[in-house]
Amino acid sequence: METNIWKLTKEQIKALPFGTRVIAGAEGEKGTFLGVRSTGVVVVAWDGYEGLKDPQIMSRIMAYALT
């Protein structure tokens, strides 16, 4: 089951564990929560993005989420 990220406050989003399955809205895109950057940007690896099959790209996205 996914967490509807649009229904969460900023504090609740920041508290989500890495790897939580999320959905954007009631019937929106699904993905994996990677974190919240120091700038407040929420980073999610959305399902269906072809780049996620490449370990180097996924590694860069995860590093981006942690900065």
C-alpha positions as CSV (number, residue, x, y, z in Angstrom):
1,M,0.0,0.0,0.0
2,E,1.2,3.5,-0.9
3,T,1.2,6.6,1.2
4,N,-0.6,9.6,-0.5
5,I,2.2,12.1,-0.2
6,W,-0.1,15.0,-1.1
7,K,-2.0,14.5,2.1
8,L,1.1,14.8,4.4
9,T,2.5,17.9,6.0
10,K,6.1,18.9,5.4
11,E,7.0,17.5,8.8
12,Q,5.3,14.2,8.0
13,I,7.0,13.9,4.7
14,K,10.4,14.5,6.3
15,A,9.6,11.7,8.8
16,L,8.9,9.1,6.1
17,P,11.4,6.3,6.1
18,F,13.6,5.9,3.1
19,G,12.0,3.5,0.7
20,T,8.4,4.2,1.6
21,R,6.1,3.6,-1.3
22,V,4.2,6.8,-2.1
23,I,1.5,8.0,-4.5
24,A,0.9,11.5,-5.8
25,G,-2.8,12.1,-5.2
26,A,-5.6,9.6,-5.1
27,E,-4.8,8.0,-8.4
28,G,-1.5,9.6,-9.3
29,E,1.9,8.4,-10.1
30,K,3.5,5.8,-7.7
31,G,7.1,5.8,-6.6
32,T,9.7,5.2,-3.9
33,F,10.4,8.0,-1.4
34,L,14.1,8.8,-1.2
35,G,14.3,11.8,1.2
36,V,14.0,15.5,1.6
37,R,16.9,17.7,0.6
38,S,18.2,20.4,2.9
39,T,16.5,22.9,0.5
40,G,13.1,21.2,1.2
41,V,12.9,19.5,-2.2
42,V,11.1,16.1,-1.9
43,V,12.9,13.4,-3.8
44,V,10.9,10.4,-5.2
45,A,12.0,7.8,-7.7
46,W,8.8,7.5,-9.8
47,D,7.8,4.2,-11.2
48,G,8.3,3.8,-14.9
49,Y,11.3,6.0,-15.2
50,E,13.7,4.1,-17.4
51,G,16.8,5.6,-15.8
52,L,16.1,3.7,-12.6
53,K,17.3,0.5,-14.2
54,D,20.8,2.0,-14.4
55,P,22.6,1.6,-11.0
56,Q,24.7,4.7,-11.6
57,I,21.7,6.9,-12.2
58,M,19.9,5.5,-9.2
59,S,23.0,6.0,-7.1
60,R,23.1,9.7,-8.2
61,I,19.5,10.2,-7.4
62,M,19.9,8.7,-3.9
63,A,23.0,10.9,-3.3
64,Y,21.0,14.0,-4.5
65,A,18.3,13.2,-2.0
66,L,20.8,13.2,0.9
67,T,22.3,16.6,0.2
